[in-house]
């Protein structure tokens, strides 16, 4: 299975993502943001980081870069696209998933492990996952998911909420919400469920001795689903 | 000519920075503040002398890049 990770100026999780994808069997290529064409890929990943120094709004400049036309076309034709953290911010700015990511509610950069509940498994990203709650890592300043009431209704009606912040038992409530996101939303899909944006970093949980293995579970499952 | 654009957060969007500024002002003794909302101001010099065309151009910029219309409103002011 072939994957491509896009590197923007200021991306800093691109190589971690490369390590993770390669570890679990993807043939990964790194693609520079100024390229026009994507290589043949089964999965495109927009990595975390601080593209363009988070100028204007996080992800806003990167969403207009040359490669994004190809990424948008790839997504619109049904290709799998995943945006992690800054990649999620780029996806919302590109209009590939609804909503926006605001500054964290308590104005703090948050860097810690969190649990997320996987609610919808009728999609390529989470199908056949045998766990309902996963432990991932978050590191962001702008992860406070926001959308209008009309958008929220549409998102809920179409089952577009991918993951929620929760405790280790899968309970979602305000106390466990790290950043103020509406409904504890940590990740969402586009309507067709082939585009996933999420704040948590699965690529940081791929080694038991360093962090944890829930990222390994996620990537192994993803590879099997794409095969 | 120069055209300015002011980007403000929509009414229902939480503005934690504005809130902190409000609290700080309060702590400094400015007790008559009801609310503070923080926004952005752009001054754009465009190669266009027709005011209408210049404003239309900046409006297009606001819609496509400068503002995110999910959370922000924009207002365009002709400055010169």
Interface residues (C-beta under 8 A of the other chain):
Chain A: X56 X57 X60 X64 X93 X99 X100 X102 X103 X104 X105 X106 X107 X144 X146 X147 X148 X151 X180
Chain B: X13 X14 X16 X17 X20 X64 X65 X66 X68 X70 X71
